Amino acid sequence: MGGKTITRVDLCEAVYQKVGLSRTESAELVEMVLDTICDSIVSGQSVKLSSFGSFLVRSKNERVGRNPKTGEEVPISSRKVMVFKPSNVLKDAVIAGHRKSGK
């Protein structure tokens, strides 16, 4: 799975091969997990996945930005943004260049 973008289809295929569910059941399972994560984030909840990381919603205050071409000051309205904070386990795995366990 290295060197390319992983898609929903790739996740469904991985579940199919490793868990042994049918392709349809694998696709439904992946969709349910992603929908649950999305619904939680949209409602403002944090999502923490052990040994992977956390998805958080943060509120950014209104501020003044600058147009890089003209230098003109432009107001940037307050908004909510989603951020991902990787776990130390994931950070260490990325630094080492591989996954340590086959969980």
Buried (B, 14 or more C-beta within 10 A) or exposed (E): EEEEEEEEEEBBBBBBEEEEBEEEBBBBBBEEEEEEBEEBBEEEEEBEEEEBBBBBBEEEEEEEEEEEEEEEEEEEEEEEEEEEEEBEBBEEBEEEEEEEEEE
